Amino acid sequence: MMDGPYFVLTVLGALGTGLVAGAFCAFSTFLMRGLSALPPAQGVAAMQAVNKAAVRAPFMLVFLGSALLCAAIAVVALVAGPDAGAAWPLAGSALYLFGGFGVTVVANVPRNDALAGLAPGTAEADAYWTGYVRGWTRWNHVRTVASAGAAVAYALALT
């Protein structure tokens, strides 16, 4: 069983990745469905507002802080070696860093940036909206599952 700072890092990693998974899950299970039910101009404007709000301290502290924690946990697990039960912490770190954080950077943020450049109510924004919702949500499912998987892996590392 792990102890000391490694234990604390792993508990915080489980908490952070679990919180991020919950936020992503809310988008996947009802928020995007609600936004897509709006007329495109309203959906675009609402999502633009959500995206601006997401890059403020409360969410970014948890989202980026979890990435830093996961990186630190991975380093400690690699240094500690396989005899120290490194498999679960490494799995949790990989799931979040690649599936939660990485997917956000390569799949969701570029879509958000493209949406931010469109004026709600224009033909271009309306045409982009349907594909945006479908693609963004599909990738959000991936990062939801990956972040939840990371939280579970960290919890298993603690047992």
HUUR-V216435 format. One record per pair of residues at least 4 apart in sequence whose C-alpha atoms are under 6 Angstrom apart, sorted by the first residue. I is the first residue (numbers start at 1). GAP is how many residues later the second one is. D is the distance in whole Angstrom. If there is no record, write none. Layout:
I,GAP,D
I,GAP,D
This chain:
2,5,6
3,4,5
9,4,6
12,4,6
13,4,6
13,56,6
14,4,6
14,137,4
14,140,5
16,46,6
16,50,5
17,130,5
17,134,5
18,130,6
18,133,5
21,4,6
21,123,5
21,126,5
21,127,5
24,120,5
25,4,6
25,119,6
27,4,5
27,5,5
32,4,6
35,8,5
38,4,6
38,5,5
40,4,6
40,86,5
41,79,5
41,80,4
42,4,6
44,76,6
45,75,6
48,68,6
55,5,6
56,4,6
57,4,6
59,4,6
60,4,6
61,4,5
62,4,6
66,4,6
70,23,5
73,4,6
74,16,5
74,19,6
76,4,6
77,9,5
80,4,6
82,4,5
86,4,6
88,65,5
88,69,5
89,65,6
89,68,6
92,58,4
92,61,5
92,62,6
93,4,6
94,4,6
95,4,5
95,51,5
95,55,5
96,4,5
96,5,6
96,50,6
96,51,5
96,54,6
97,4,5
97,5,6
98,4,4
99,4,5
99,44,5
99,47,5
100,43,4
100,46,6
100,47,5
103,4,5
104,4,5
104,5,6
105,4,5
108,28,6
118,7,6
120,5,6
125,4,6
128,4,6
132,4,6
133,4,6
140,4,6
143,4,6
145,4,6
